[in-house]
Amino acid sequence: MPEDLKLAKRHRVDERCLDIAFRQARTFSAWQPKPVSERTLHELADLLKMGPTSANCSPARFVFITTAAGRERLRPFLDPGNVDKTMSAPVTVIVGYDLDFHERLPQLFPHADAKSWFVGNEQKIADTAFRNGTLQGGYLILAARMLGLDCGPMSGFNQAGVDAEFFADTKIKSNFLVNLGYGSSEKLFPRSPRLSFDAFCQII
């Protein structure tokens, strides 16, 4: 067996982990009436924050909506097709990104003056915040699956309205939403097709 395959086999997770994170994971629209504890949400945050971001910039900001009052604040900004699934979810996460992320770089990247790379460069700030914040939203989904939660990520909401309601007087912008909980197969569609390797990959 080639040496690289031996190394990969020694370090890779078992098949069950791959099934949980990718192969058998689905996007859920219906939920069992089971709560998600604050302890689980803390564990989720502690996992996802370990994923890499450029210069450890960590621009994502997460609002975990767990109460009926919180859901009602979100309701007016949801597209009609997303209302029922969100109102019934134990948790809805607003995944946002902070355009002031560079203010924390002296803490997060102390071995270089990384803050100076961004000050005065609004386009670089916006690109870096959106790119890395989106990446951290992906980490949220994978970490949630590894903790036994199901996910329902979605667009389909009024971003300006959400920003005004939840992020007023900040430089945080909403990106996408993720419903979390224990999924019900009640409204689960058959898995959609995926592209073949050659359709979306190249090896050069």
N, C-alpha and C positions, 0 to 999 in steps of 0.2 A: 504494500500500500504506500503511495507517495507520502512524503513527510508532512506536507501541508494538510492532507486528509487525516493523518494520524492526529495532528494537533487540533484540528477542528473537531474531531470525534471526541477527544479528551475534554475539550472545553465547552462543547455545546450542551444546551439544556435538553431534557428528555422530551420525547414526542408529546407527552401530555401537555407540557408547557406551551409547545408550539400550537397544539390544537386550541388551547384556551385563549392564547393571544391572537391567533390568526385563523387557523383552518376551520374551526367550528364556531368562532365568534360571529355574532350577527348584530344588525342594527335593529333595535326594538322600538316599537311604537305603543305597546301595551305593557302594563306593569302589574305585578302582584302587589297586594296591599301589605307590604312589609317595609318597615322603615330602614333607613341607613343611619347608623349612629354617628355622632360627632367624632367619636374615637376613630371610626373608619375613615372619615374625611380627613382627619389629621394624618393618619397613616398614608392615605392616598397622596396628600400634599408632600409628605416627607419622601415618598418614592419618586414622584414626578420631578421634584426639584433637582434630583441627581442627574437627570439627563443633560447632555452637553448643549451649551449655547455659546455663540462666539464671544470671546473675552469674558465668559461666565456672566454675560450681561443680564440674563434672567428677566426679560421685560414683561413676561406674562403676569396678569393679575386675574384672580379667580373670585367670583362671587358665587357662593353655594346657597341657593335658594331652597329652603327646607320647610317653610311655613306657608299656610294658606294666605296669610297677608302678603308675603313676599311674592307668591304666585300671582295674586291679584294685581300687584304693581307691574308685573311683567305682561299680563294678559293683553292689555290694549295694543301692545307692540308686536304681537305674534301674527303671522299670516294665518288665515282661517284654517288651513290644513294642519297647522302645528298646535292649535289650541288644546284639543282634547288630550293629545298625547303628553303635553306639557303639564296641564292641570292635574293629570293623574300620576305623574312621575313623583317618586319620593324626593328626588333632588333634581334641580336644574342648575347647571353651572353656566354662568356667563363667562366665557373665555375672552379676556381683554388683553390689551398691550399698552404699556405705559410709555408715553413719549418723553417722560422725564427719567427714564431708566438709567441714563448715564450719570445722574446725580449719586447713584449708589455704587458706581464703579470703584471709588476709592476703598470701599469695604469689600466688594466682591472680587476685585482684580488688583490687589494691593501692591503687586510687584512691578507695576508699570503705571504711568500716568494715562490710563485709558480714557478717562473723562475728556481729556484735551483732544482726543481723536474725533469727538462728536460736537463739542461746543461750537455753535455758530453754523453748523452744517445740517440744516433742517432735513434735507433729502436723505442724507446718510442716517440720521436719527430715525426717520420714518421707515426707511427700508429695513434697517436693522431690527427695529422694534416689531414690525409686522412679521418679518421672516422668522425671527426667533420666538416670538410669541405664538405664532402658528405651530412651530415645532413643539413648543411646550404643551400646546393643546393636544397634539398627537401623543405626547408622553402621558398626559392625563388619561386618554382612552386606554392605552396599553396597560398602565398601572392599575386602572380600575378593573380591567378584565383579569389581571393577575391576582387581584384581591377578591375575586368572585362576584364582582358586580357586572351588570350588563349596561350597555351604552346606547344612546340614541342621538348621535351628533346631527346637527342641522343648521342650515341657514334659514331663510324665510322669516325674517323679523325686521322691524324698523330700527336700524342701527342708531340713527340720530335720536329717536325717542328713548331707546335704552340708555344711550350715553347721557341724555339729560336727566333721566330718572335715577340712574344708579351711579353715575360718575360725574355729577355736577361739580364744578369748581376744581376739577382735576384735569390732567392731560392724558387720562386713560380713555381708550377707544375700544368699543366692543368689536369682536371678530366673529365668533360663532357661538352657538349654544350646544350643550351636551346634557341630555337627560340621563340620569343615573338611577339604578335600582336593581330589582330582580325581575327580569323580563318574563312576560307571559307570551306564549306562542299563539295567542288568540288572533293577532293580526299580523303574524309573521308570513311574509311572502317567501316563495322559493328563492334560493340564492341566485342573484343575477350573474350572468357570465363574466368572466375575466379575460383579459387579453393574453394571447400566447406570448412567450418570451420574445420572439422575433418581432412582434408588433410594437413592443415598447422598450426593448433593450438592445444595446449593441455591446459587443466586446471588441475592443480595438487593440 
